[in-house]
């Protein structure tokens, strides 16, 4: 049986859940694309870009670049959470999704 065609009984697919998943996907996609663009511009020279494989220096640079961005994202996220910033405070449309999710649990 397909994973998408009822293999999880009791789970309903609603438009609100789809909308939330789409927002989360777009956010992750945007983050990934920003990391990719930033690290590629920083670590791979345009002059010698003719090989199919990355040089060892390029691989190390990309690893460090991704690690730094990921770490800074976690630090900033933690700081923002300690200051009380949250989607329920600053994103008006989030309340609609939260209210819908709580009403479906009851």
C-alpha positions in Angstrom: 0.0 0.0 0.0 1.2 3.5 -0.8 2.6 5.6 1.9 0.4 8.4 0.8 -2.8 6.5 0.3 -3.9 5.5 3.8 -1.1 3.6 5.4 -1.5 5.8 8.5 -5.0 5.3 9.8 -6.4 8.1 11.9 -4.4 10.8 10.2 -6.4 13.2 8.2 -5.0 15.5 5.5 -6.4 19.0 5.8 -5.6 22.1 3.8 -4.2 23.7 6.9 -1.7 20.9 7.4 -0.7 21.2 3.8 -0.3 24.9 4.1 1.9 24.6 7.2 4.0 21.9 5.4 4.4 24.2 2.4 5.6 27.1 4.6 8.1 24.8 6.3 9.3 23.4 3.0 9.7 26.9 1.5 11.7 28.0 4.6 14.0 25.0 4.5 14.4 25.3 0.7 15.3 29.0 1.0 17.8 28.3 3.8 19.4 25.5 1.8 19.7 27.6 -1.4 21.2 30.5 0.6 23.8 28.2 2.1 24.6 26.7 -1.2 25.0 30.0 -3.0 27.1 31.6 -0.2 29.4 28.7 0.1 29.8 28.1 -3.6 30.7 31.7 -4.2 33.2 31.7 -1.3 34.9 28.4 -1.8 34.9 27.6 -5.6 37.0 29.8 -7.8 35.5 30.8 -11.1 38.9 30.7 -12.8 39.7 27.0 -12.6 36.2 25.6 -12.6 36.6 23.0 -15.2 37.0 19.8 -13.2 34.1 17.5 -12.3 35.4 16.9 -8.8 36.1 19.3 -6.1 39.7 19.8 -4.9 40.5 19.0 -1.3 40.8 22.7 -0.4 37.4 23.4 -1.9 35.8 20.5 0.0 37.3 21.6 3.3 36.2 25.2 2.6 32.6 24.1 1.9 32.5 21.9 5.0 33.7 24.8 7.2 31.3 27.2 5.5 28.3 25.0 6.0 29.3 24.3 9.6 29.7 28.0 10.4 26.3 29.0 8.8 24.6 26.1 10.6 26.1 27.0 13.9 25.3 30.7 13.6 21.7 29.8 12.6 21.4 27.7 15.8 22.9 30.5 18.0 20.6 33.2 16.5 17.6 30.9 16.8 18.4 30.2 20.4 18.8 33.9 21.1 15.6 34.8 19.4 13.7 32.2 21.4 15.1 33.5 24.7 13.9 37.0 23.8 10.3 35.7 23.3 10.1 36.0 19.6 7.9 33.4 18.2 5.5 32.9 15.3 2.5 33.4 17.5 3.7 36.8 18.4 4.9 38.2 15.1 3.2 36.1 12.4 -0.5 36.8 12.3 -1.4 34.0 10.0 0.2 31.4 12.4 -2.6 31.9 14.9 -5.1 30.6 12.3 -3.0 27.4 11.9 -2.5 26.9 15.6 -6.2 27.4 16.4 -7.2 24.9 13.7 -4.7 22.3 15.0 -6.0 22.6 18.5 -9.6 22.3 17.5 -8.8 19.2 15.5 -7.2 17.5 18.6 -10.4 17.9 20.6 
